[in-house]
Amino acid sequence: MFHTVWTYAVKALDRRKKARFACNGSPRSGQARILDETYANCVDQTSSRLFYAIAAAENLLIYGADVSNVFAEAPPPKQGFYIYPDRAFHEWWVNHKKQPPLEDGMVIPILSAMQGHPESPRLWEKHADAILQEIGLTPTTHEPCLYSGIIDGKRVIFKWQVDDFAVAVPDERTATILLDMINDKLTIPMKRQGFLDMYNGIDVM
């Protein structure tokens, strides 16, 4: 059983304000029972710079995409879990979903990974890696967040950091084909960011 928590952020790219409903999987909450790996890889700055350097050397264009809800795409942890709905959820359930009020003490079963659960980042990484390898991309040996491959007969380089994708391609058509192939494996369409000038809060122009 997990209590819920809200996270808030302002997107650096377009200044959008975001609120996200998550579960409190902090070890201090005393609720987590970890039955699998929790470590998830993140691309480091050296690898990021290598990605941009190769793209420049090969005269490639870089396009971006943002997965809308990465953890909801991933399978659930081995041990099923529930959340206690907070007041905001109760109000949304009644006012937006037009459902009868929830009774005190009711909990909600979660059928996928969820932000805040300790195993969710690793579950999403394994899920995303399977998708990328299925469409023909291969991760590098020492940097699991960098991939390369041939799409529609053209060489592409791919980098990802949790929900942010960057693709280095010879033309926009190849980027569209590659992102469409990934999109077909997701339940919620990705947000296409077009020609990329900022990635993960860093100006790459």
QUIWOPE-V487287 format. One line per field, one symbol per residue. phi: phi as a letter, one per 30 degrees, with the letter a starting at -180 (. if undefined). A space follows every 10 residues. Layout:
phi = ???
This chain:
phi = .bdcbccbac dddbidcbbb dbcdcdeddi cdbdcbdcdb dbdcdddddd edddeddchc cccbabddbd dddddddecd bbbddcddde ddeddcdhcd eddejdbcdc cbdbejdedd eddddddddd dddddjcbdd dcbdccbblc bhibdbbbbb bhcccbbcbd addddddddd ddedccdced cdcidcbbbh icdcd
